[in-house]
Amino acid sequence: MKITEKNIARLHVGLTAPAVFTDDRLTGLCVTVTPRGKVRWLFRSQKKGTPVKTSIGPFPVIGYHEAYEAGLAISRDIFAGRTPEAAKARRTLSRKTLRPFVNQYLADNAASGAWQAATLKINTHSLEYLGGDIIDMAVADITAAVVRAQVEKIRDKWMQEIAGTVTNKFGTFPVVRPRQVGGKSSATRFISHMGVVLGLARAELGTDVMPYSADELVGNVKILTKRSLEAVVKNRAAAPYLQVPQLLSDMRSSGAIQPVHKCAVELAILNASRINEIVGGEWSEVDLDQGVWVVPAARMKGRTEYRQVHTLPLSPRSIEVLRELQSIAAAAGVQSQYIFDGALTAQGIAGKPISPSQVLKATIKKVPLRDADGAVVPVTMHGFRSTFKTWAEDTGKYKNSVSESQLDHAVGNKVQRAYDKSKRTALRHEMITDWSDFVTGAKAFESVIDDTFQSARAV
């Protein structure tokens, strides 16, 4: 039958002896009912062919939903091969809290002298007060999400009322003083100590009761401040690619821009490179005969251990610009290891490469991009990389991996990158030559994508 809390109260009507009623929704869950109306939940199973009855508890102290969950837990224990005794012992351990282990941890450090009195007070407050929601929770209910929520609560701070007294000429009076507790440093301290306490608990209670290790529970918790959580990710302003040919032409013909700065901007656009990687380049990295520019890992973006050498296949126009720079240096009598030596500009320092910010101020700021109404369109040097990526996607001719490789972006997940060692140099040379022809005005934009879709993307 379908047992509900409503019909349980009527099951004893007409009984002359105790009876057992089974629930249709969970095999094994049943209630024993006496003629006097006493009801008790049971779970019936078998052990090697012998019937086994496990008491869950009396009704109405334990309602149907609690009994159902308890019966489901017993079913899982049976499926896992646990004996009723072992399952009962496991459930007992699962209801234990972290408080005994917190007390043990604090007492051990105090007795060993590892912590002085002030440190012991701080760490006791960190665990017993700031972590009170967790240390009084059943260990079986502690998950990474629970720990993360507590850490975020500590990080965000809250007001605590401290009871005390104040004495004046009229006597001594009780007062309650508000005090702010928590914060980023408190959250960091809590994670450190909670990891140790969880380890102690798991070592004693066993992995059957606490399947997740301390590292799994607290290792991936990130402490982000409210300011970082509320920060808005802002993309660099990028020029629409259909307007780049005119912008580049205006800069090349401008008499207000120094030739070296013109070359720096053009090379950055032609190769979709970061401006600092261009202006910091050295002649030893460039092979004009082979048409390649090999940027060493030390000059690439990213953490040191992840940086790699980046090879730029040069388009014919890029080679022309580099030869133009050789001519400028020769005319100025400058012999330097740097392609963009400061001696080649009016504001630069001889023997050092020009600065990326100097290039921006000397080019785009002087010859801004304007829309049809004459308003200035915001543009950044880094935004030209986004412009290139959008152009590559809209042509419909190049795979994502090819354009991403040109941008020096990681392609695929960690496993895919471990197997895929291709630099896609030949494909990138074809792509970057097409891009070069487009931005210099040598070739109009071409796409294999539908014109209607294309016009919407190009604006």
Summary of the structure (lengths in Angstrom):
residues: 459
radius of gyration: 36.1
end to end distance: 67.4
largest distance: 116.8
contacts: 1285
relative contact order: 0.07
helix: 49%
strand: 15%
